[in-house]
Amino acid sequence: MKLSLATQTTIARLSFVMTRKGRLLLVRCSNCGKCCEKTEMELSSKDIERLEETGYRREEFAVVDDSVTRLRNVEGWCYFYSVADKKCRVYGKRPLGCYLYPVVYLVNKGAVVDELCPMGQTISERELRTKGKILDRLLKKINNERKRK
């Protein structure tokens, strides 16, 4: 399967995000699914493009609410989450915000570790700062994309 240049660039960028100075910045996941329950994950145009390249249509997995494109929930779960298997069907192509979880942005607080994640304590201060910076850039990008619509 040939990947588009945009997807190759995104993967390269995500690989850099996930490895920094030789250390993996991956959350140690318990597969509880709390991050996929009633998700409000915002999507960038790159996230949408990457998900569409997997064969899904935007209308299937995304909703637009107040000019913000988000992942769709089906019966209270992210469209891509398999409750039976307790895993994401597009894990390797998931949105950047999902890669960064459990680091989330709270108004008036900035980047924090989501208290709903049972593995949140595995995130070091360094990881929080690094992922927080990436999350800040992502949210600015999404906001700029929204303004152009």
Secondary structure, DSSP 8 states (H G I E B T S, - for coil): ----HHHHHHHHHHHHHHEETTEE---------GGGBT---B--HHHHHHHHHTT--HHHHEEEETTEEEE-EETTEETTEETTTTEETTGGG--HHHHHTTEEEETTTEEEE-TT-TTGGG--HHHHHHHHHHHHHHHHHHHHHHHH-
